[in-house]
Structure formats: C-alpha cells, structure tokens
Amino acid sequence: MITNLPPPNPPVAKKLPIRRVGRFSVTDKLGKGSNGTVFLGHDPVIDRSVAIKILGAVIGVADKKQQEQHFINEARAAGRLSHPNIVTIYDASNEGGTTFIAMEFLQGQDLRELMAGGKRFDIIEISNIISKVAEALAYAHENGVIHRDIKPANIFILPNNQPKVVDFGIARAPNRVLEGGDNSAHTLFNNNIMGTPNYMSPEQAMGKPVNALTDVYSLGAVMYEMLTLQKPFQSNDIDKLLQQIASKIPKSPSEVSAKIPEKLSFIVMKAMQKDPVSRYSSAAEMALALNKFLARDKRLKRKRLQNSQESSKQYSQTPGKSAMFWLSVFLLLVAVGAVIATLRRSIN
C-alpha cells in the first residue's frame, strides 16, 4: 500500500511532472490501492521523503462526500496512534479539490505481495510477525481505534521482517456510525469501505455491530493463511463466502499440515471462534499466547544446544579415557608376561 522494494530488474519508474499537494511536492507514482493512488512525495519542512495517498475520483456528490470523510477518518484514526508497528501519519487535508494523506515512506512489501511472490515464512517468523501485529492492534484498541480490515495487504513487512499495520481507511472509534444507515455486509463489501470478505469476522459478514474482537478474528485468519498457505474459506461467490464465514468451521491448521505445531493451531482456532466471547478477550491476550510459544521455543532450543554441547564434551573426553584404559591393559599384560618369563627361567 505504501511502497515496494524494486524487483531484481525494475522497470523505469514513471516520472510525473512535479506538482504540489498541500506543502508537499509529488513526483513518482508508487502504486494504487482500493481507494486511492500512492505517490512519492517530499516534505520541505522536515526535508524527508513521504508517501502521499490521494483519494481517487468518486462518481456522485453524495458518494464523494462520504468517501472523503472515510479517507480523512483514516488519518484521524491512525494519526493519533504512535506505535513502532503502526504506520505514522504526518498530515491529512482537502485542498484545491484534492483529498490526501501524507504518511511514513516505507521500504519493503506488504504480506499479500510477499506470499503471492512465493515467500514462505517459518513457524518462528510467523509467530513473531503476528504477535507484533497483535500488540499494535492492542495499542490501537486501547486508544479507541478498531482497524476492521486486517488482511495481508494491510500488513507491511519491512526489510528487517518487522511488520507495520497500514491503511486505517475503514477504521473508526466504536461509537462512530456510518452516515446513511445501511450496514449490510454486501453494501460494505461492494463499496470496499468496511472490510475484505476472506478475512471478515462472522459478525462483519452478517452485518452486525463489531468491537475490537473483529480484529482478533481477522488476524487469526491471516495467521491461518501464513501457516497453511491457504485461506480458511474460499469461494468465488460472495454470498457463499459470507455464509461460510458466518457458519462454517474450517479445518484446523494442524489438520491441514502435521508440521504445524498444535499450540499454534490452537491459537489460530481460538482467535477465529464464531462467537466473539469465545475468542481471546483482547488482541493483547493473543499476543501473550504467541509470546509464550516463542519463549517456550527459545527454552527448548537452549536446552537442545546444552545437551548437544554436553554430548560433544563427553565424546571428546571418551577417546582419552579409552586410550588410557587400553594402555593400562597393555602395560599389565607386559608385566604379567615378564613375570611368567622370569618364572620359566627360574624353573629351567
């Protein structure tokens, strides 16, 4: 959503005539999202590169006003959050008919692009990434912000494998309601405002009110896909997909692949419970479960290393002890032989 690391042989970047958006100068086009286009910009005040997201054209005055409001809500929601795993928002405005958000310029790729490109994360990498996203969401929830569209495309992975939660375009405080009153799942999906079907929580799929636990479910669905390399529910028919999300229970990750630890499978399935009350009580609790798994893995690795070192030490000591034993046996046999020889000479 923000920017991507260039492929091995990158095409020539499309240079645009330098234009100004607010106080920012805008140059290269970085990419296009669901509700806007992202450009590389420069902040002359701080002298730094920024990503400028400009809202796309909207047909209809009423739709335009609603889209602009949701677009600005992204900045208001994320702009008041300060967390190492949440993208930083610098500015947002509507000037000269252009609605834009200036945000942190990120190097890396989003999780969707990485997995589509063949990137496979190991168990520890998955646990680390999801635990950090869970901690970021816990922070956002504590500050009254629900993301409501957690999906691989909205989890940006930096070169050091650190995640950043991006695109709070449909985020809102729990007490905010949509203008217009229509809260059906179909309307929300078709307008691409309120969520992505594959990762929607059951309550979202049924058009019910949501709370912070909808993010817990969606994060569980993302973790499911990272572990199994398949989405928990799949259908080309939106109605069938929403029905599956609302009522069908997917195979647990460990059923899909025996290589997936039961503990991680349990964490995913608990996060994805249909009834929010049966999920983790918070994103913080989910992060805690993942961190406990990681801590246990570290202890086991440390123990295996110690056992390996002790075995190596014993092995290195064994040849020396064995040599001394056989040398003693040899000397004893020589001594016995000498005694026997002496006795024979005496007898003769």
N, C-alpha and C positions, 0 to 999 in steps of 0.2 A: 504494500500500500504506500510505503514511503519511498523506498528506492531499492534497487537490487545491485549486488555485486555484478560486474560485467562478465559475460561468458568468456571462454578461452579466446575466441576470436570475435570480439564485439563489433557490431555494426557501427558505422559512423553515427554519432549522436546527432539527433535532429536539432540544429541550431535555430532558435527563434529570434525574431527581431526583439531587441531589449525593450521591455515595457515595464511600467511601474504598476504595482498593486499596493495601495497604501504607501508605506515608506519603503517597501521592498522592490528591488529590481528583479525581474523574472527572466530567465534565459532558457535552459533546456527543459524539454518535456521528459519527465521521468516515468510516468505511467498513468493508467486510467483505472479508477475504482468504480464502484457501483453508483456513487452519487457525485462524482467529480473527477477532475483531472489534476494530477500532481506535477508540479514543476520545481525545478531547482531555482532557488532564489538567493538573494544576498541581503543581509541586514546591515545597512550602512552605519547604524548607531553603534552596534556591538562589533561590527566587522566580522561576521560569521556567515557560513552557509546555512540556509534553512530550506525546508520543504514547504512549498506553498500549495495548498489544496484549494482549488477553485470550483465552486458549485457549477454543475452542468446546466445546460438550458432546460427549462421546465415549461411545458405547454399548459397554459391556463393560469389566470391571475391567482385564483384560489390555491391551486396546487403549488404555484411558485412561492406564495407567501408561506405555506406550510413547510415546504422543503427548505426554504431559507431559515425558518425558525428551527427546524430539526438540525440543520447544518450548524447554526450558531450554538445550539444545545450541546453539540459535540465538544466545542471549545469550552463552553461553560462547565460541562461535566468534568472533562479531563484537565482543564486549565487550573482548577483548584486542587488538583492532586499532585503531590510531589513524592515520587517513589522511583527507585532505580530500575524497576521493571515495568514502568508505565511511560509511554512517550510523553515528552514535555511539550506543552502548548505555549507559544510565545504571544500570539496575538490573534484576534478574530474581528472581522468588521464587514460592513457592507458599504462600499464606497464607489461612487460613479456607476452604480448598477452591477457591480461585481461583488459577490459574496465570497469571502476567502478565510482560510485559517492558515497561520504561519506556525510551523512546528519544527521540532528537532529533526535534523537531517540524519538519517540512519544509514549505515553501511551494513549490508547483509541481504537476506532474503526472508520472505515470510514462509511459514511452515508448510503451507499448501504447495508453494513452488518447489521447496526443497524435496518434499515427498514425491511430487509429480516428476521431479528430475532424477529420481532413483535413490535419494538419500535415505539411509536406514540408520536409525538410532538404536544404540544398545539399551539394555534394561536400565542401567545407571543413568545414562544421558536422558532417557525419557523421564525417569523419576525426578531428576534434578530440574529439568525444564518445567514439568507440570507443577512441582512443589513451589517453584518461584512464581509461576503464574498464579497459583492459588494464594500465595502470600500477597501478591499485588492486588488480587481481587478482594482479599480480606481487608486490605487497607482502604480500597475504594468503597467497600460496603460500610466500613466504619465511618466513612465520611459522607454517607448518604447517597452513594452513586452505584447503580446497578448497570452493568455493561449491556447485558441482554442479547449480545450477538457474538459470543465467544465461539470461534471457529479457527481452523488452521490459518486462514488468510489474515486473521486479526492477531496472530501471534508472530511477531517479527523476531528472527533469530540473528543475533549479531555474530561477527566472526569468532568471538570467544565462547560461543554457544550459550550466551546469556539471552533470555527472552525479553521482549518488550511488548506489552499489550498495547495495541493501537486501535484506532477507529472507534471512538465512543459516539459514533454518529447516531445511534439509536438509544444511547444511554440516557437515563433521566432519574431524577430523585423519585423515591417511591410514591410521594404524594402528588406528583405531576400527572395529569391525564391528557390524553390526546384530544386535540380540538376536532370536532366533527362527530365524536361519539362512537363511530364504527370501530369495534375492537376485534373483528373476526380474524382468524388466522389467515384466511385466504386474502383478505384485503391487505393485511400487514405484509404477507409474503410478496404479493404481486407488486406492491409499491416499493418493495425492498427497503422497508423502513425498520421493521421491528424484529427481524431475525432471519436465519438461514435454516430451511427445513431439516436438513440432515443432522443438525446439531441442536435443534429446538428442544426445549423441555416439553414434557407432556402437557403441562398447563399452558404453555405458549401455543402448542399445536391445537389445543381445544379452545383457544381464545379466552382463557381465564386470566384473572389478575395474577401478576407474578411478584415474587420478592427475590431477595438475594440468592436463594437456593436454586433459582433457574440457572444462574451462572455456574453453580456447582455441578448441576446435571450436564450442562454443555461442555464443561471442562472434562468431565468423565467421558463424554462421547469422543472428544478429541484424543484423550489418552487411549481409549479403546482402539481408535484407528492407528495410532502410533505403534501400539503393541501388536495388533493383528494384521495391519496393512489393509484393513477393510472397514468400511463404515458399519456401525451397529445395525442400521436399517437402510435398505436401498430399494428404490423404485423410481421409474421414470414418470409415474403418475403421482402428482402432488397429493391428491386425495388419499390414495393408498398409502403413501409415505406418512402423511399426517396421522392416518389411522394406526399404522404400525407403531409410530412413536407414542401414541396415546394408550395403546392397549397391549402391544406385543412385547415379550421379554426376549432379548437377544441371547445367543449363546454366550457363556462367559468366555473371556479371553483365553483361559487355560483349557477350555474345551476346543477352541479354535486351534491352539497350538500348545502342546505339552511342554514346550520350552519356556512358557511364560510362568513365572512364579505364582503360586496360589495366592500369596499375600497381595501382590499387585492386582491380580484378578479380582480379589475381594474388594479392594479399594475402588476399582472401576465400577463394579456392580453396585456397591453401596452408594456411590455418587450418582448412579443412574437409576435409582429407585423411582418408580412411577409416582409414589406418594412423597411429596417433599418432606414430610415428617420423618420418613424412614431413611432419608439421606443423611450425610454428615450435617450436623447442626449449623455448620458455617464453613466457609472456604478455609478459615484458619484451622479448623479441625481436620480437614482433608490434607492440608499442608503438613500438619503434625504427624498424621499417619504415614505420609510419604517420607518425612524426615526420619521417622523411627525405622522405616525399612532401610533407608540409606545408612543410618547409624549401625544397624544390625549387620548389614553387608560389610561395612568397614571393619567391624569387630571380627567377623568370620574370616575376612581376608588377612587381617593382622594375625589371627590365630594360626591360619594355614601357613603363613610366612614363618612364624616362630617354630611351628612343627617341622617345616622344611629345613630351617636353619639348624635345629637340633639334630635332625636326621643326618644332615651333611656333616655336622660336627662329630657325631658318633661314628659315621662311616670313615671319616678321616682319621679317627683315633683307632679304629679297629685293626687296620693293617699293621700298625706299630705294635699293638698288643699281641697280635698273632705272630709276628716275626720274633718277638721276644720269647714267646712260648716255645716255638719250634727251635729256637737257638738253645733254649734251656734243655729241651729234649735231646738235641744233638750232643750237647756237652755231657749230659747224663749218660747217654749211650757210649760216648767216647771213654768216659770214666769207668763205666762198667766193663767195657772191652779191655781197658788197660788192667783192671783188677783181674779179669779172667786170664789174660795173657801172663800176668805175674804168677798166678797160682799154678798155671800149667808149667811154667819154667821151674817153679819150686818143686813140683812133683817129679819132673824129669831129672 
